[in-house]
Amino acid sequence: MVQKVFIIDDDVAVRDAMGMLLDSEDLPHVGFESADSFLGFYDGNQSGCLVLDIRMPGMTGLELQKVMSKFQSLLPIIFITGHGDIPMAVEAMRHGAFDFLRKPIQEPVLIQRIKQALNVETNLQSRKLTREKLHDRIDSLTHREFQVFEEVAQGHANKAIAVTLDISERTVEVHRAQVMKKLATRSIAEVVRIHIEFELFKQFRNPPRNLLQKP
């Protein structure tokens, strides 16, 4: 997916100037006159970053940031601020903004920060894809296999797992082999790493449906 710089500013002169600057760097871009017009375009599949005026008529930049946060957007936000907007900019940073730049903006600094934001977004998208693939693998486990997976990740031996789950040690071995196969792992260390990633991912996604099933 092509990354784009989404310029959101109610001042057409600012949008045009930024557009010309980005053209000189061969950076694809799209301009919007308001936060509402951007939201009418945004569908969650865009890739790139936002260059966002912190003060705009209607929905402000800060309000748009909160909406994007609810959407769990990965698009980094660079705020454009005036001298009197510093307290607002600090609040934006506390809520996850990538950076804020004060007017008048130095063009080399703006280009540098945009390129850095695009690199950050690339890494975030890659990590998201990796976690989603991992989630799908774990979702393929049966309820019992998931129980064995959690026990193995805790470093418990087959005999101890059998006692905990009230099944035979041979059954544990069978389930354990299936877990290793479905997760495409070859060592306990990899199982532990996957379990750690899974625990982190649960903060952003619902747990696999198998967790809600009965054995």
MDAnalysis code that builds the backbone (N, CA, C; Angstrom):
import MDAnalysis as mda
import numpy as np

u = mda.Universe.empty(645, n_residues=215, atom_resindex=np.repeat(np.arange(215), 3), trajectory=True)
u.add_TopologyAttr("name", ["N", "CA", "C"] * 215)
u.add_TopologyAttr("resid", np.arange(1, 216))
u.add_TopologyAttr("resname", ["MET", "VAL", "GLN", "LYS", "VAL", "PHE", "ILE", "ILE", "ASP", "ASP", "ASP", "VAL", "ALA", "VAL", "ARG", "ASP", "ALA", "MET", "GLY", "MET", "LEU", "LEU", "ASP", "SER", "GLU", "ASP", "LEU", "PRO", "HIS", "VAL", "GLY", "PHE", "GLU", "SER", "ALA", "ASP", "SER", "PHE", "LEU", "GLY", "PHE", "TYR", "ASP", "GLY", "ASN", "GLN", "SER", "GLY", "CYS", "LEU", "VAL", "LEU", "ASP", "ILE", "ARG", "MET", "PRO", "GLY", "MET", "THR", "GLY", "LEU", "GLU", "LEU", "GLN", "LYS", "VAL", "MET", "SER", "LYS", "PHE", "GLN", "SER", "LEU", "LEU", "PRO", "ILE", "ILE", "PHE", "ILE", "THR", "GLY", "HIS", "GLY", "ASP", "ILE", "PRO", "MET", "ALA", "VAL", "GLU", "ALA", "MET", "ARG", "HIS", "GLY", "ALA", "PHE", "ASP", "PHE", "LEU", "ARG", "LYS", "PRO", "ILE", "GLN", "GLU", "PRO", "VAL", "LEU", "ILE", "GLN", "ARG", "ILE", "LYS", "GLN", "ALA", "LEU", "ASN", "VAL", "GLU", "THR", "ASN", "LEU", "GLN", "SER", "ARG", "LYS", "LEU", "THR", "ARG", "GLU", "LYS", "LEU", "HIS", "ASP", "ARG", "ILE", "ASP", "SER", "LEU", "THR", "HIS", "ARG", "GLU", "PHE", "GLN", "VAL", "PHE", "GLU", "GLU", "VAL", "ALA", "GLN", "GLY", "HIS", "ALA", "ASN", "LYS", "ALA", "ILE", "ALA", "VAL", "THR", "LEU", "ASP", "ILE", "SER", "GLU", "ARG", "THR", "VAL", "GLU", "VAL", "HIS", "ARG", "ALA", "GLN", "VAL", "MET", "LYS", "LYS", "LEU", "ALA", "THR", "ARG", "SER", "ILE", "ALA", "GLU", "VAL", "VAL", "ARG", "ILE", "HIS", "ILE", "GLU", "PHE", "GLU", "LEU", "PHE", "LYS", "GLN", "PHE", "ARG", "ASN", "PRO", "PRO", "ARG", "ASN", "LEU", "LEU", "GLN", "LYS", "PRO"])
u.atoms.positions = np.array([
    [0.841, -1.194, 0.000],
    [0.000, 0.000, 0.000],
    [0.878, 1.247, 0.000],
    [0.545, 2.205, -0.870],
    [1.331, 3.430, -0.978],
    [1.072, 4.329, 0.226],
    [2.129, 4.762, 0.859],
    [1.988, 5.691, 1.969],
    [1.718, 7.095, 1.431],
    [0.855, 7.827, 2.125],
    [0.550, 9.190, 1.737],
    [0.595, 10.096, 2.962],
    [0.915, 11.349, 2.707],
    [0.867, 12.355, 3.755],
    [-0.476, 13.051, 3.652],
    [-1.258, 12.983, 4.718],
    [-2.586, 13.587, 4.730],
    [-2.498, 14.941, 5.432],
    [-2.630, 15.999, 4.644],
    [-2.521, 17.365, 5.156],
    [-3.926, 17.850, 5.503],
    [-4.125, 18.202, 6.765],
    [-5.449, 18.660, 7.207],
    [-5.298, 20.047, 7.808],
    [-5.737, 21.041, 7.036],
    [-5.588, 22.442, 7.448],
    [-6.670, 23.258, 6.746],
    [-7.326, 24.150, 7.463],
    [-8.397, 24.948, 6.854],
    [-7.869, 26.064, 5.965],
    [-6.556, 26.319, 6.018],
    [-5.934, 27.367, 5.201],
    [-5.455, 26.758, 3.883],
    [-6.115, 27.128, 2.779],
    [-5.776, 26.545, 1.481],
    [-4.348, 26.892, 1.080],
    [-3.869, 28.074, 1.469],
    [-2.498, 28.469, 1.122],
    [-1.491, 27.541, 1.792],
    [-1.768, 27.172, 3.026],
    [-0.885, 26.250, 3.753],
    [-0.892, 24.886, 3.085],
    [-2.069, 24.407, 2.723],
    [-2.163, 23.101, 2.068],
    [-1.409, 23.101, 0.743],
    [-1.571, 24.173, -0.013],
    [-0.888, 24.254, -1.313],
    [0.628, 24.308, -1.148],
    [1.084, 25.088, -0.168],
    [2.528, 25.217, 0.055],
    [3.125, 23.877, 0.479],
    [2.441, 23.186, 1.381],
    [2.928, 21.877, 1.818],
    [2.892, 20.884, 0.672],
    [1.862, 20.971, -0.149],
    [1.755, 20.074, -1.288],
    [2.921, 20.242, -2.246],
    [3.289, 21.501, -2.519],
    [4.425, 21.770, -3.406],
    [5.722, 21.245, -2.801],
    [5.871, 21.418, -1.496],
    [7.073, 20.925, -0.820],
    [7.158, 19.409, -0.903],
    [6.042, 18.733, -0.664],
    [6.026, 17.273, -0.715],
    [6.241, 16.773, -2.142],
    [5.723, 17.499, -3.120],
    [5.965, 17.139, -4.527],
    [7.456, 17.174, -4.840],
    [8.157, 18.145, -4.273],
    [9.592, 18.272, -4.533],
    [10.387, 17.105, -3.952],
    [9.766, 16.394, -2.989],
    [10.410, 15.234, -2.362],
    [9.805, 13.923, -2.846],
    [8.916, 14.017, -3.860],
    [8.231, 12.834, -4.400],
    [7.467, 12.066, -3.318],
    [6.841, 12.812, -2.421],
    [6.046, 12.205, -1.357],
    [4.558, 12.370, -1.703],
    [3.838, 11.278, -1.961],
    [2.410, 11.370, -2.269],
    [1.649, 12.036, -1.126],
    [0.650, 12.834, -1.472],
    [-0.079, 13.554, -0.425],
    [-1.503, 13.833, -0.876],
    [-2.364, 14.082, 0.119],
    [-3.756, 14.466, -0.117],
    [-4.094, 15.554, 0.898],
    [-4.775, 16.614, 0.447],
    [-5.130, 17.702, 1.337],
    [-6.604, 17.706, 1.700],
    [-6.896, 18.139, 2.917],
    [-8.280, 18.231, 3.399],
    [-8.450, 19.559, 4.125],
    [-9.619, 20.178, 3.941],
    [-9.862, 21.484, 4.533],
    [-10.358, 21.402, 5.967],
    [-10.749, 20.206, 6.393],
    [-11.281, 20.059, 7.752],
    [-11.118, 18.625, 8.231],
    [-11.253, 18.459, 9.539],
    [-11.196, 17.115, 10.122],
    [-12.367, 16.278, 9.628],
    [-13.527, 16.905, 9.498],
    [-14.709, 16.180, 9.034],
    [-14.531, 15.659, 7.614],
    [-13.921, 16.465, 6.748],
    [-13.716, 16.013, 5.367],
    [-12.737, 14.848, 5.318],
    [-11.744, 14.862, 6.200],
    [-10.814, 13.731, 6.259],
    [-11.525, 12.482, 6.743],
    [-12.349, 12.608, 7.779],
    [-13.062, 11.444, 8.315],
    [-14.035, 10.866, 7.296],
    [-14.566, 11.721, 6.409],
    [-15.427, 11.224, 5.355],
    [-14.672, 10.388, 4.339],
    [-13.360, 10.601, 4.280],
    [-12.488, 9.864, 3.356],
    [-11.873, 8.632, 4.014],
    [-11.593, 8.741, 5.290],
    [-10.853, 7.698, 6.016],
    [-11.707, 6.442, 6.214],
    [-11.133, 5.278, 5.867],
    [-11.855, 4.022, 6.054],
    [-11.055, 2.993, 6.861],
    [-9.942, 3.426, 7.429],
    [-9.131, 2.523, 8.250],
    [-8.063, 1.781, 7.477],
    [-8.064, 1.921, 6.161],
    [-7.092, 1.186, 5.345],
    [-5.964, 2.067, 4.814],
    [-5.982, 3.347, 5.146],
    [-4.962, 4.246, 4.640],
    [-3.623, 4.013, 5.343],
    [-2.564, 4.311, 4.627],
    [-1.215, 4.173, 5.174],
    [-0.479, 5.486, 4.974],
    [0.285, 5.897, 5.972],
    [1.046, 7.141, 5.859],
    [1.109, 7.869, 7.179],
    [0.877, 9.181, 7.156],
    [0.867, 9.972, 8.385],
    [-0.015, 11.201, 8.184],
    [-0.356, 11.841, 9.293],
    [-1.163, 13.063, 9.255],
    [-0.295, 14.267, 9.600],
    [-0.456, 15.335, 8.827],
    [0.091, 16.638, 9.201],
    [-1.128, 17.496, 9.490],
    [-1.319, 17.808, 10.753],
    [-2.631, 18.280, 11.232],
    [-2.530, 19.603, 11.980],
    [-3.321, 20.586, 11.529],
    [-3.412, 21.863, 12.230],
    [-4.130, 21.636, 13.558],
    [-3.570, 22.147, 14.616],
    [-4.151, 21.872, 15.930],
    [-5.413, 22.697, 16.176],
    [-5.516, 23.880, 15.515],
    [-6.701, 24.729, 15.654],
    [-7.393, 24.844, 14.299],
    [-8.644, 24.387, 14.236],
    [-9.430, 24.493, 13.008],
    [-10.882, 24.740, 13.369],
    [-11.632, 25.405, 12.486],
    [-13.077, 25.555, 12.722],
    [-13.738, 24.183, 12.768],
    [-14.779, 24.051, 13.559],
    [-15.431, 22.752, 13.691],
    [-14.600, 21.839, 14.568],
    [-14.390, 20.625, 14.120],
    [-13.587, 19.675, 14.881],
    [-12.122, 20.108, 14.886],
    [-11.557, 20.230, 16.083],
    [-10.157, 20.638, 16.198],
    [-9.222, 19.459, 15.937],
    [-7.935, 19.783, 15.821],
    [-6.952, 18.728, 15.629],
    [-6.915, 17.758, 16.799],
    [-7.033, 18.294, 18.016],
    [-7.036, 17.431, 19.199],
    [-8.235, 16.490, 19.205],
    [-9.380, 17.008, 18.787],
    [-10.590, 16.170, 18.744],
    [-10.448, 15.073, 17.696],
    [-9.841, 15.418, 16.557],
    [-9.611, 14.403, 15.536],
    [-8.639, 13.344, 16.044],
    [-7.625, 13.752, 16.785],
    [-6.680, 12.801, 17.356],
    [-7.401, 11.788, 18.242],
    [-8.334, 12.246, 19.039],
    [-9.081, 11.347, 19.919],
    [-9.938, 10.369, 19.122],
    [-10.527, 10.856, 18.024],
    [-11.331, 9.980, 17.169],
    [-10.441, 8.913, 16.536],
    [-9.277, 9.328, 16.044],
    [-8.365, 8.374, 15.423],
    [-7.879, 7.342, 16.435],
    [-7.721, 7.763, 17.679],
    [-7.322, 6.835, 18.732],
    [-8.402, 5.784, 18.964],
    [-9.673, 6.199, 18.924],
    [-10.770, 5.246, 19.086],
    [-10.800, 4.244, 17.940],
    [-10.395, 4.689, 16.751],
    [-10.323, 3.804, 15.589],
    [-9.098, 2.891, 15.646],
    [-8.225, 3.098, 16.664],
    [-6.960, 2.371, 16.790],
    [-6.096, 2.570, 15.542],
    [-6.125, 3.795, 15.039],
    [-5.336, 4.143, 13.861],
    [-3.841, 4.088, 14.172],
    [-3.067, 3.613, 13.191],
    [-1.613, 3.563, 13.334],
    [-0.937, 4.758, 12.667],
    [-1.729, 5.669, 12.099],
    [-1.156, 6.812, 11.387],
    [-0.532, 7.797, 12.377],
    [0.785, 8.012, 12.323],
    [1.407, 9.005, 13.206],
    [0.875, 10.400, 12.879],
    [0.769, 11.234, 13.898],
    [0.239, 12.586, 13.721],
    [1.313, 13.615, 14.053],
    [1.570, 14.501, 13.099],
    [2.446, 15.650, 13.309],
    [1.544, 16.877, 13.386],
    [1.521, 17.526, 14.537],
    [0.675, 18.702, 14.709],
    [1.422, 19.968, 14.293],
    [0.685, 20.867, 13.651],
    [1.191, 22.191, 13.321],
    [0.567, 23.168, 14.312],
    [1.407, 23.925, 15.031],
    [0.906, 24.770, 16.117],
    [1.401, 26.204, 15.983],
    [0.615, 27.107, 16.554],
    [1.040, 28.487, 16.688],
    [1.691, 28.698, 18.046],
    [2.184, 29.904, 18.286],
    [2.899, 30.185, 19.542],
    [2.024, 29.925, 20.763],
    [0.730, 30.266, 20.676],
    [-0.143, 30.120, 21.829],
    [-0.707, 28.728, 22.009],
    [-0.293, 27.804, 21.159],
    [-0.864, 26.453, 21.195],
    [0.003, 25.440, 21.929],
    [1.080, 25.884, 22.558],
    [2.018, 24.953, 23.175],
    [1.348, 24.059, 24.223],
    [0.512, 24.597, 25.130],
    [-0.153, 23.696, 26.089],
    [-0.998, 22.626, 25.390],
    [-1.665, 23.011, 24.300],
    [-2.450, 22.039, 23.544],
    [-1.538, 21.003, 22.900],
    [-0.399, 21.446, 22.404],
    [0.544, 20.533, 21.765],
    [1.099, 19.529, 22.768],
    [1.365, 19.991, 23.975],
    [1.849, 19.090, 25.028],
    [0.792, 18.037, 25.335],
    [-0.470, 18.458, 25.380],
    [-1.556, 17.497, 25.604],
    [-1.602, 16.474, 24.467],
    [-1.410, 16.954, 23.236],
    [-1.420, 16.057, 22.077],
    [-0.307, 15.020, 22.183],
    [0.867, 15.440, 22.617],
    [1.983, 14.510, 22.775],
    [1.672, 13.467, 23.840],
    [1.021, 13.878, 24.897],
    [0.653, 12.947, 25.963],
    [-0.325, 11.894, 25.464],
    [-1.080, 12.236, 24.428],
    [-2.045, 11.301, 23.867],
    [-1.500, 10.571, 22.640],
    [-0.175, 10.639, 22.454],
    [0.443, 9.804, 21.430],
    [0.821, 10.473, 20.131],
    [0.751, 11.806, 20.048],
    [1.174, 12.484, 18.821],
    [2.649, 12.193, 18.539],
    [2.995, 12.102, 17.268],
    [4.381, 11.841, 16.893],
    [5.262, 13.059, 17.168],
    [4.756, 14.243, 16.861],
    [5.537, 15.469, 17.071],
    [4.624, 16.673, 16.880],
    [5.111, 17.845, 17.304],
    [4.428, 19.081, 16.946],
    [5.477, 20.089, 16.501],
    [5.142, 20.834, 15.455],
    [6.054, 21.818, 14.875],
    [5.411, 23.193, 14.953],
    [6.181, 24.172, 15.407],
    [5.655, 25.526, 15.566],
    [5.796, 26.309, 14.276],
    [4.798, 27.140, 14.011],
    [4.860, 28.055, 12.883],
    [5.792, 29.222, 13.223],
    [6.525, 29.772, 12.242],
    [6.658, 29.289, 10.855],
    [7.514, 28.016, 10.819],
    [7.133, 27.102, 9.967],
    [7.777, 25.792, 9.925],
    [8.990, 25.821, 9.008],
    [10.078, 25.263, 9.491],
    [11.267, 25.119, 8.657],
    [11.084, 23.901, 7.759],
    [11.137, 24.117, 6.471],
    [10.820, 23.052, 5.523],
    [11.689, 21.798, 5.696],
    [13.023, 21.939, 5.865],
    [13.846, 20.723, 6.045],
    [13.430, 19.917, 7.272],
    [13.042, 20.618, 8.341],
    [12.612, 19.939, 9.565],
    [11.299, 19.196, 9.321],
    [10.383, 19.849, 8.621],
    [9.101, 19.217, 8.325],
    [9.290, 17.952, 7.497],
    [10.109, 18.033, 6.453],
    [10.352, 16.868, 5.602],
    [11.013, 15.751, 6.401],
    [11.972, 16.095, 7.240],
    [12.657, 15.087, 8.053],
    [11.693, 14.365, 8.972],
    [10.820, 15.124, 9.643],
    [9.901, 14.512, 10.593],
    [8.834, 13.693, 9.873],
    [8.407, 14.139, 8.696],
    [7.439, 13.366, 7.926],
    [8.037, 12.026, 7.512],
    [9.268, 12.035, 7.031],
    [9.912, 10.792, 6.619],
    [10.101, 9.854, 7.809],
    [10.433, 10.419, 8.958],
    [10.576, 9.593, 10.160],
    [9.228, 9.001, 10.570],
    [8.163, 9.808, 10.462],
    [6.833, 9.318, 10.811],
    [6.407, 8.196, 9.875],
    [6.744, 8.309, 8.597],
    [6.401, 7.262, 7.640],
    [7.149, 5.967, 7.954],
    [8.397, 6.096, 8.380],
    [9.165, 4.899, 8.768],
    [8.554, 4.237, 10.000],
    [8.124, 5.047, 10.945],
    [7.487, 4.517, 12.154],
    [6.211, 3.773, 11.784],
    [5.426, 4.348, 10.883],
    [4.169, 3.716, 10.494],
    [4.420, 2.396, 9.778],
    [5.472, 2.344, 8.963],
    [5.832, 1.093, 8.289],
    [6.112, -0.002, 9.309],
    [6.867, 0.341, 10.352],
    [7.199, -0.636, 11.387],
    [5.959, -1.058, 12.174],
    [5.071, -0.108, 12.447],
    [3.843, -0.430, 13.171],
    [2.948, -1.358, 12.358],
    [2.838, -1.097, 11.060],
    [2.018, -1.945, 10.198],
    [2.596, -3.356, 10.114],
    [3.930, -3.450, 10.035],
    [4.575, -4.758, 9.968],
    [4.337, -5.551, 11.245],
    [4.456, -4.868, 12.379],
    [4.239, -5.536, 13.662],
    [2.779, -5.961, 13.810],
    [1.857, -5.115, 13.350],
    [0.440, -5.449, 13.409],
    [0.148, -6.696, 12.580],
    [0.728, -6.767, 11.381],
    [0.510, -7.918, 10.507],
    [1.049, -9.191, 11.146],
    [2.229, -9.085, 11.748],
    [2.830, -10.240, 12.417],
    [1.936, -10.732, 13.557],
    [1.418, -9.804, 14.336],
    [0.565, -10.170, 15.466],
    [-0.755, -10.766, 15.000],
    [-1.286, -10.247, 13.904],
    [-2.545, -10.795, 13.395],
    [-2.356, -12.223, 12.895],
    [-1.219, -12.486, 12.241],
    [-0.929, -13.850, 11.799],
    [-0.780, -14.770, 13.004],
    [-0.104, -14.262, 14.044],
    [0.065, -15.034, 15.264],
    [-1.291, -15.325, 15.911],
    [-2.150, -14.321, 15.945],
    [-3.482, -14.494, 16.524],
    [-4.254, -15.563, 15.764],
    [-4.142, -15.575, 14.449],
    [-4.846, -16.573, 13.642],
    [-4.353, -17.985, 13.958],
    [-3.042, -18.121, 14.169],
    [-2.495, -19.444, 14.505],
    [-3.031, -19.915, 15.850],
    [-3.036, -19.013, 16.817],
    [-3.536, -19.390, 18.140],
    [-5.026, -19.679, 18.076],
    [-5.735, -18.958, 17.237],
    [-7.178, -19.162, 17.093],
    [-7.492, -20.528, 16.495],
    [-6.497, -21.139, 15.825],
    [-6.716, -22.460, 15.229],
    [-6.624, -23.576, 16.261],
    [-6.135, -23.255, 17.467],
    [-6.032, -24.263, 18.525],
    [-7.413, -24.591, 19.086],
    [-7.612, -25.854, 19.426],
    [-8.828, -26.216, 20.144],
    [-8.710, -25.691, 21.574],
    [-9.808, -25.743, 22.294],
    [-9.781, -25.255, 23.670],
    [-8.742, -26.018, 24.502],
    [-8.706, -27.359, 24.369],
    [-7.762, -28.157, 25.141],
    [-6.323, -27.869, 24.714],
    [-6.110, -27.715, 23.416],
    [-4.768, -27.392, 22.936],
    [-4.319, -26.037, 23.482],
    [-5.247, -25.101, 23.564],
    [-4.892, -23.795, 24.120],
    [-4.496, -23.922, 25.586],
    [-5.210, -24.762, 26.335],
    [-4.841, -24.979, 27.734],
    [-3.438, -25.546, 27.853],
    [-3.130, -26.509, 26.992],
    [-1.782, -27.097, 26.994],
    [-0.752, -26.051, 26.596],
    [-1.075, -25.245, 25.614],
    [-0.199, -24.152, 25.172],
    [0.160, -23.238, 26.345],
    [-0.818, -22.841, 27.122],
    [-0.558, -21.954, 28.249],
    [0.295, -22.637, 29.313],
    [0.031, -23.911, 29.543],
    [0.817, -24.648, 30.537],
    [2.270, -24.810, 30.087],
    [2.448, -25.138, 28.818],
    [3.807, -25.296, 28.272],
    [4.559, -23.971, 28.347],
    [3.858, -22.879, 28.020],
    [4.486, -21.551, 28.046],
    [4.927, -21.156, 29.447],
    [4.285, -21.748, 30.457],
    [4.669, -21.486, 31.846],
    [5.813, -22.378, 32.301],
    [6.278, -23.240, 31.407],
    [7.412, -24.103, 31.727],
    [7.055, -25.372, 32.457],
    [5.784, -25.757, 32.450],
    [5.347, -26.953, 33.166],
    [5.609, -28.215, 32.344],
    [6.021, -29.268, 33.014],
    [6.308, -30.545, 32.363],
    [5.008, -31.279, 32.042],
    [5.103, -32.250, 31.133],
    [3.912, -32.993, 30.713],
    [3.174, -33.619, 31.884],
    [3.928, -34.178, 32.816],
    [3.309, -34.853, 33.955],
    [2.493, -33.872, 34.791],
    [3.050, -32.697, 35.027],
    [2.356, -31.677, 35.814],
    [1.123, -31.162, 35.072],
    [1.249, -31.019, 33.762],
    [0.117, -30.557, 32.955],
    [-1.019, -31.575, 33.004],
    [-0.650, -32.846, 32.952],
    [-1.654, -33.909, 33.000],
    [-2.449, -33.843, 34.305],
    [-1.763, -33.592, 35.404],
    [-2.434, -33.494, 36.697],
    [-3.355, -32.268, 36.729],
    [-2.844, -31.149, 36.249],
    [-3.614, -29.898, 36.266],
    [-4.884, -30.009, 35.439],
    [-4.766, -30.602, 34.252],
    [-5.912, -30.688, 33.341],
    [-6.725, -31.968, 33.513],
    [-6.252, -32.844, 34.411],
    [-6.945, -34.105, 34.682],
    [-7.091, -34.955, 33.415],
    [-5.979, -35.082, 32.694],
    [-5.929, -35.934, 31.502],
    [-4.659, -36.773, 31.596],
    [-4.529, -37.759, 30.724],
    [-3.355, -38.618, 30.764],
    [-2.133, -37.896, 30.200],
    [-0.968, -38.348, 30.620],
    [0.268, -37.748, 30.122],
    [0.403, -37.960, 28.611],
    [-0.075, -39.119, 28.139],
    [-0.027, -39.378, 26.698],
    [-0.897, -38.391, 25.926],
    [-2.049, -38.046, 26.492],
    [-2.926, -37.069, 25.846],
    [-2.264, -35.694, 25.792],
    [-1.555, -35.362, 26.860],
    [-0.801, -34.101, 26.880],
    [0.222, -34.091, 25.751],
    [0.921, -35.198, 25.575],
    [1.941, -35.283, 24.525],
    [1.332, -35.060, 23.144],
    [0.160, -35.652, 22.923],
    [-0.521, -35.491, 21.633],
    [-0.915, -34.038, 21.410],
    [-1.515, -33.429, 22.423],
    [-1.930, -32.032, 22.300],
    [-0.717, -31.120, 22.134],
    [0.327, -31.446, 22.859],
    [1.543, -30.620, 22.779],
    [2.126, -30.663, 21.371],
    [2.120, -31.826, 20.769],
    [2.634, -31.966, 19.409],
    [1.790, -31.151, 18.435],
    [0.477, -31.144, 18.631],
    [-0.412, -30.372, 17.773],
    [-0.198, -28.871, 17.938],
    [0.040, -28.467, 19.175],
    [0.307, -27.054, 19.452],
    [1.567, -26.609, 18.716],
    [2.619, -27.397, 18.820],
    [3.882, -27.054, 18.168],
    [3.709, -26.989, 16.657],
    [2.902, -27.904, 16.128],
    [2.672, -27.942, 14.680],
    [1.874, -26.730, 14.220],
    [0.769, -26.436, 14.900],
    [-0.099, -25.330, 14.485],
    [0.578, -23.967, 14.663],
    [1.431, -23.864, 15.659],
    [2.126, -22.596, 15.882],
    [3.424, -22.505, 15.093],
    [3.767, -23.584, 14.389],
    [4.997, -23.636, 13.574],
    [6.226, -23.332, 14.415],
    [6.290, -23.997, 15.580],
    [7.429, -23.813, 16.486],
    [8.199, -25.115, 16.650],
    [9.451, -24.991, 17.038],
    [10.298, -26.163, 17.216],
    [10.897, -26.246, 18.618],
    [10.690, -25.204, 19.408],
    [11.295, -25.200, 20.745],
    [10.355, -24.551, 21.752],
    [10.598, -24.854, 23.020],
    [9.811, -24.262, 24.099],
    [10.054, -22.752, 24.150],
    [11.270, -22.330, 23.834],
    [11.594, -20.898, 23.842],
    [10.683, -20.142, 22.869],
    [10.421, -20.737, 21.715],
    [9.542, -20.102, 20.733],
    [8.107, -20.061, 21.240],
    [7.688, -21.127, 21.927],
    [6.338, -21.146, 22.502],
    [6.191, -20.025, 23.526],
    [7.197, -19.841, 24.360],
    [7.173, -18.784, 25.370],
    [7.096, -17.407, 24.696],
    [7.900, -17.214, 23.648],
    [7.896, -15.928, 22.937],
    [6.518, -15.645, 22.333],
    [5.926, -16.669, 21.728],
    [4.605, -16.511, 21.134],
    [3.565, -16.174, 22.199],
    [3.678, -16.820, 23.346],
    [2.729, -16.553, 24.429],
    [2.863, -15.122, 24.923],
    [4.075, -14.618, 25.010],
    [4.294, -13.226, 25.430],
    [3.676, -12.268, 24.416],
    [3.910, -12.535, 23.120],
    [3.328, -11.702, 22.072],
    [1.812, -11.741, 22.138],
    [1.281, -12.921, 22.394],
    [-0.169, -13.077, 22.468],
    [-0.751, -12.259, 23.613],
    [-0.108, -12.284, 24.760],
    [-0.575, -11.523, 25.911],
    [-0.581, -10.031, 25.615],
    [0.443, -9.570, 24.887],
    [0.495, -8.160, 24.507],
    [-0.614, -7.832, 23.519],
    [-0.857, -8.741, 22.585],
    [-1.837, -8.509, 21.531],
    [-3.254, -8.469, 22.091],
    [-3.491, -9.181, 23.198],
    [-4.830, -9.197, 23.785],
    [-5.266, -7.813, 24.246],
    [-4.308, -6.910, 24.405],
    [-4.646, -5.557, 24.812],
    [-5.366, -4.812, 23.689],
    [-5.161, -5.279, 22.452],
    [-5.713, -4.571, 21.301],
    [-6.811, -5.350, 20.590],
    [-6.900, -6.625, 20.823],
    [-7.881, -7.446, 20.135],
    [-8.614, -8.321, 21.139],
    [-9.790, -8.790, 20.777],
    [-10.496, -9.740, 21.618],
    [-9.753, -11.061, 21.627],
    [-9.803, -11.835, 22.698],
    [-9.133, -13.130, 22.726],
    [-9.746, -14.085, 21.726],
    [-9.004, -15.105, 21.309],
    [-9.539, -16.077, 20.355],
    [-10.852, -16.668, 20.847],
    [-11.728, -16.978, 19.920],
    [-13.050, -17.501, 20.277],
    [-12.966, -18.807, 21.051],
    [-11.855, -19.555, 20.884],
    [-11.729, -20.839, 21.567],
    [-11.674, -20.676, 23.086],
    [-11.284, -19.513, 23.534],
    [-11.215, -19.297, 24.992],
    [-12.607, -19.333, 25.612],
    [-13.611, -19.084, 24.788],
    [-14.972, -19.039, 25.304],
    [-15.692, -20.384, 25.163],
    [-14.996, -21.361, 24.570],
    [-15.598, -22.659, 24.348],
    [-15.358, -23.571, 25.543],
    [-16.190, -24.549, 25.692],
    [-15.987, -25.548, 26.717],
    [-15.101, -26.666, 26.185],
    [-14.364, -27.374, 27.051],
    [-13.487, -28.461, 26.586],
    [-14.300, -29.513, 25.836],
])
